[in-house]
Amino acid sequence: MSSDHDTAFIDLRAITKRYSGVTALDSVDFTVQPGEAVCLAGENGSGKSTLIKIISGVEPATAGTVSIAGQERPVLNPRISAAAGVMVIFQDFSLFPNLSVAENIAFATQLSKHKRFYKSAVTRDIARSALDRIGVEIDLDVRVETLPVAQKQIVAICRALAAKAQLIIMDEPTTALTEKEVRRLQGIIRMLKEEGVAVIFVSHKLAEVLEVSEKVVVLRNGKKVAEGPASEFDTQSLAHHMTGRDVPEVPPSDVEAGAETLMQVAGLTKAGSFSDISFELKAYEVLGITGLLGSGRTSVAKALFGLVAPDEGTITVDGQVTPTGDPQAASMARIGYVPEDRLTEGLFLSQSILHNVTIGRLDAHSRGGFLDMAGLVAEASDWLKRLKVKAPDVTAPVQSLSGGNQQRVALARWLSRAPRVLILNGPSVGVDVGSKADIHDIIRDLAGQGIGIIVISDDLPELLATCHRILVMRDGRIIDTLDGKSVTEDQLARRLAS
């Protein structure tokens, strides 16, 4: 028996999991030592989520053994796993939207103490202590459903900290966080490790997981295909292990000389959000807008599509002034918008791919008051093929798809309307490395067809891979315009932080 197995807090041996004949995990060994941060990497469908569900007791293994804290657990459920010290932050946060920040953070801790009466002061103390550890200020009394995505993520992290787990599994904890929040989270993980708390860190942002992890384990198609010290991996080798292919970083091509101006934004201002936003967007161009949390980048994106009404300023598309604060007018001006939080804003998850893609195309397929279903199906099927959506057919519910394929469906919805300008807010948030590269290829291809694209993102490699120009925002203003082809990632990071 190896020393790894002797000392491990989590010790999985020959774990196999089958669902109706489909093998999700195939004889996987996996160990985590106390105080160790392990990067669990793999594309969607690789088996990462299944492995996490087995450790947390959500799913039983079909074969193999699970030991936690030196004790074999032939029977495991979420309560037993949590009592043994395992805490999971799932991708959907699993927060109570109608409860306050304080109640969400303290809920698990209060429940475990079996108190008969709720004490507001105790709840607030628990929540404040967790937030203080991160160094973040959020109103304890505000309802979680009113928070932006990034702050919901922070609340979920604080709840895990308050529960004093011996192992915290972070499934995509940085998805909605900016560079600054990611650095803060990495500091928290280092602090937890010093206190003997182990961390399993699952993320599609490869550079981030390598910075904070001692060990990397890579799954592909349910099998462990690589394992070793994090120092032996870089983002390119990790991407190769995850996908089984090289994922090259392709810079954007040049904007065609003499390209027409599609959109002009002049003096766009919204008190408390952004001020004097002015820029032009040309055909064939990808324009990036970036900034730290609170910089105003997402508010500007929403204002361009009419979801936020500015106090003053104009938006012109193809020489025609577009009414502001009116999404229908923006859509009629052939502006498309794919939101950052596709799970709650961008898609009808329980509906089929067909309904999601064709929702704005019903008039085009209506004949004498009747829908031409064959035409709708043909159009949706064509977009699935063109965007390489992995799905059995157009009747599959969107919630059954991976994050990368959901994002392609969101793109297909707008592309079916032939937009002149397409605004992508966090285009690769929560998607795996292979899908991310594919989405970047799609962005470059769409720009090559003459569409003007605006990418709102804090993912610096993404901006550099897709954008011709990058606008940097701070405190609601554009403070710099950078050449996407000549600026380096370090220079962009410094400009964001300075």
Secondary structure, DSSP 4 states (H G I P E B T S, - for coil): --HHHHH-SEEEEEEEEEETTEEEEEEEEEEE-TT-EEEEE--TTSSHHHHHHHHTTSS--SEEEEEETTEE-SS--HHHHHHTTEEEE-TTTT--TTSBHHHHHHHHHHHHTT-SS--HHHHHHHHHHHHHHHT----TTSBGGGS-HHHHHHHHHHHHHHTT-SEEEEESTTTT--HHHHHHHHHHHHHHHHTT-EEEEE-S-HHHHHHH-SEEEEEETTEEEEEEEGGG--HHHHHHHHHSS----PPPPPPPTTPPEEEEEEEEEETTTEEEEEEEEETT-EEEEE-STTSSHHHHHHHHTTSS--SEEEEEETTEEEPTT-HHHHHHTTEEEE-S-IIIII--TTSBHHHHHHTT-TGGGEETTEE-HHHHHHHHHHHHHHTT---S-TTSBGGGS-HHHHHHHHHHHHHTT--SEEEEESTTTT--HHHHHHHHHHHHHHHHTT-EEEEE---HHHHHHH-SEEEEEETTEEEEEEETTT--HHHHHHHHH-
